[in-house]
Amino acid sequence: MLYDCPECGLPTTVTSQGKAAGSDGPVEVVGVRCVADHWFLGPGDTLRRLLPMPRRSDR
C-alpha cells in the first residue's frame, strides 16, 4: 500500500502496521517513510492513499 507523505506529498512505503486502542474501539495504526526520509506513525485513515494509475488498453 502506498500513501502520500503528509509533509512533502512524495510517495511513502509502509514500515509498520497494527492496531491500537481508541476511545471508539481499535484504530489501525500505520508507520510510513517517504523517499525524502520523513517518518510518520499515526492512524491509517488520516493518511491519503495513492491510487494506482489506470492502464491504457493496447489496441
Backbone as a chain_set.jsonl record, in Angstrom:
{"seq": "MLYDCPECGLPTTVTSQGKAAGSDGPVEVVGVRCVADHWFLGPGDTLRRLLPMPRRSDR", "coords": {"N": [[0.852, -1.178, 0.0], [0.598, 2.166, -0.859], [1.118, 5.475, 0.303], [0.589, 9.071, 0.436], [3.156, 11.287, 1.506], [2.646, 13.085, 4.459], [4.054, 15.444, 4.877], [5.589, 16.249, 2.553], [4.322, 15.234, 0.306], [5.374, 13.293, -1.365], [5.662, 9.837, -2.507], [5.208, 7.248, -0.065], [6.357, 4.402, 1.801], [5.011, 1.654, 3.613], [6.091, 1.039, 6.844], [5.422, -0.16, 9.203], [2.575, -1.755, 10.698], [-0.482, -1.973, 12.465], [-2.776, -2.34, 15.235], [-4.3, -0.12, 17.563], [-5.624, 0.747, 20.774], [-8.508, 2.72, 20.888], [-10.749, 5.435, 21.769], [-13.208, 4.901, 20.634], [-12.992, 2.247, 20.007], [-10.803, -0.235, 18.417], [-8.082, 1.135, 16.499], [-6.61, 1.448, 13.308], [-3.165, 1.59, 12.96], [-0.505, 3.068, 11.261], [2.837, 3.04, 10.169], [4.899, 5.064, 8.238], [7.344, 5.835, 5.687], [8.923, 8.197, 3.669], [10.449, 8.891, 0.415], [12.055, 11.075, 0.823], [12.982, 10.719, 3.329], [11.254, 11.276, 5.49], [9.479, 10.384, 8.423], [6.53, 8.923, 9.757], [4.008, 8.073, 12.139], [0.848, 7.003, 12.681], [-2.809, 7.19, 12.724], [-4.196, 5.153, 10.215], [-6.391, 5.951, 8.683], [-6.135, 8.669, 8.416], [-4.183, 9.186, 6.624], [-3.488, 9.903, 3.211], [-4.19, 7.752, 0.617], [-2.334, 6.602, -2.151], [-3.567, 6.153, -5.349], [-3.544, 3.521, -7.731], [-2.273, 4.056, -11.04], [-4.443, 4.13, -13.842], [-4.402, 1.582, -16.342], [-3.636, 1.898, -19.776], [-5.422, 0.572, -22.456], [-4.124, -1.581, -24.932], [-4.418, -1.277, -28.395]], "CA": [[0.0, 0.0, 0.0], [1.346, 3.424, -0.915], [0.456, 6.67, 0.823], [1.29, 10.347, 0.259], [3.811, 11.805, 2.698], [1.926, 14.242, 4.976], [4.888, 16.648, 4.869], [6.045, 16.72, 1.243], [3.475, 14.712, -0.749], [6.029, 12.227, -2.124], [5.196, 8.507, -2.112], [5.779, 6.617, 1.12], [6.155, 2.965, 1.954], [4.581, 1.275, 4.956], [7.168, 0.415, 7.61], [4.789, -0.991, 10.228], [1.124, -1.686, 10.702], [-1.055, -2.652, 13.612], [-3.981, -1.749, 15.818], [-4.142, 0.471, 18.886], [-6.897, 1.018, 21.427], [-9.024, 4.08, 20.757], [-11.933, 5.651, 22.598], [-14.339, 4.289, 19.936], [-12.609, 0.906, 19.599], [-9.467, -0.342, 17.827], [-7.731, 2.049, 15.407], [-5.479, 0.987, 12.512], [-2.008, 2.478, 13.066], [0.422, 2.811, 10.162], [4.105, 3.761, 10.13], [5.313, 5.265, 6.853], [8.595, 6.546, 5.451], [8.932, 8.634, 2.275], [11.749, 8.886, -0.253], [12.83, 12.195, 1.368], [13.349, 10.279, 4.677], [10.315, 11.694, 6.537], [8.851, 9.252, 9.107], [5.301, 9.243, 10.468], [3.263, 6.981, 12.742], [-0.448, 7.542, 13.049], [-3.988, 6.47, 12.237], [-4.177, 4.925, 8.779], [-7.462, 6.649, 7.976], [-5.81, 10.087, 8.226], [-3.209, 9.288, 5.541], [-4.089, 9.804, 1.888], [-3.646, 6.638, -0.148], [-2.087, 6.8, -3.571], [-4.305, 5.208, -6.169], [-2.765, 3.069, -8.888], [-2.591, 4.691, -12.311], [-5.166, 3.19, -14.707], [-3.651, 1.129, -17.513], [-4.235, 2.143, -21.089], [-5.538, -0.681, -23.209], [-3.435, -1.594, -26.235], [-5.342, -1.602, -29.482]], "C": [[0.894, 1.236, 0.0], [0.486, 4.561, -0.395], [1.247, 7.894, 0.385], [1.951, 10.716, 1.567], [3.038, 13.031, 3.185], [2.733, 15.543, 4.909], [5.195, 17.155, 3.467], [5.216, 16.197, 0.073], [4.105, 13.633, -1.615], [5.5, 10.867, -1.677], [5.934, 7.983, -0.881], [5.607, 5.109, 1.026], [5.789, 2.683, 3.404], [5.731, 0.561, 5.653], [6.63, -0.457, 8.73], [3.292, -0.776, 10.177], [0.621, -2.432, 11.917], [-2.325, -1.975, 14.067], [-3.631, -1.214, 17.203], [-5.532, 0.722, 19.462], [-7.267, 2.477, 21.237], [-10.278, 4.218, 21.588], [-13.188, 5.041, 21.963], [-14.027, 2.877, 19.456], [-11.233, 0.907, 18.958], [-9.288, 0.6, 16.624], [-6.542, 1.463, 14.658], [-4.369, 2.029, 12.594], [-1.002, 2.069, 11.991], [1.672, 3.662, 10.341], [4.534, 3.867, 8.683], [6.626, 6.035, 6.798], [8.619, 6.925, 3.971], [10.351, 8.651, 1.719], [12.638, 10.04, 0.206], [13.206, 11.954, 2.83], [12.497, 10.884, 5.789], [9.65, 10.45, 7.094], [7.598, 9.715, 9.821], [4.681, 7.969, 11.0], [1.937, 7.562, 13.179], [-1.583, 6.712, 12.496], [-3.977, 6.36, 10.715], [-5.248, 5.69, 8.028], [-7.193, 8.148, 7.806], [-4.794, 10.289, 7.11], [-3.919, 9.119, 4.2], [-3.399, 8.698, 1.102], [-3.45, 7.041, -1.594], [-2.836, 5.729, -4.348], [-3.446, 4.764, -7.337], [-3.219, 3.776, -10.156], [-3.348, 3.681, -13.184], [-4.312, 2.833, -15.925], [-4.399, 1.513, -18.779], [-4.305, 0.815, -21.823], [-4.831, -0.538, -24.552], [-4.424, -2.005, -27.313], [-4.628, -2.157, -30.651]], "O": [[1.84, 1.325, 0.782], [-0.723, 4.6, -0.625], [2.415, 7.791, 0.011], [1.38, 10.488, 2.633], [2.794, 13.942, 2.394], [2.152, 16.628, 4.888], [5.079, 18.352, 3.204], [5.388, 16.67, -1.051], [3.447, 13.105, -2.512], [4.947, 10.751, -0.583], [7.121, 8.243, -0.689], [4.792, 4.615, 0.247], [6.215, 3.398, 4.311], [6.282, -0.404, 5.124], [7.302, -1.393, 9.165], [2.805, 0.242, 9.684], [1.229, -3.411, 12.349], [-2.881, -1.133, 13.362], [-2.792, -1.768, 17.913], [-6.499, 0.89, 18.718], [-6.432, 3.365, 21.408], [-10.818, 3.22, 22.066], [-14.132, 4.701, 22.675], [-14.724, 2.358, 18.584], [-10.557, 1.936, 18.952], [-10.216, 0.825, 15.847], [-5.572, 1.028, 15.279], [-4.599, 3.209, 12.331], [-0.689, 0.89, 11.829], [1.585, 4.855, 10.629], [4.537, 2.867, 7.965], [6.976, 6.777, 7.716], [8.367, 6.081, 3.111], [11.323, 8.452, 2.447], [13.851, 9.996, 0.003], [13.69, 12.864, 3.503], [12.964, 10.996, 6.923], [9.291, 9.549, 6.336], [7.593, 10.785, 10.429], [4.808, 6.907, 10.39], [1.9, 8.51, 13.963], [-1.367, 5.668, 11.88], [-3.773, 7.351, 10.014], [-5.054, 6.047, 6.866], [-7.953, 8.829, 7.117], [-4.557, 11.42, 6.685], [-4.831, 8.303, 4.066], [-2.179, 8.705, 0.939], [-4.283, 7.727, -2.186], [-2.744, 4.542, -4.035], [-2.688, 5.568, -7.881], [-4.404, 4.061, -10.327], [-2.955, 2.517, -13.267], [-3.594, 3.675, -16.465], [-5.627, 1.459, -18.84], [-3.354, 0.033, -21.807], [-4.931, 0.493, -25.218], [-5.173, -2.969, -27.151], [-5.255, -2.486, -31.659]]}, "num_chains": 1, "name": "protein.A"}
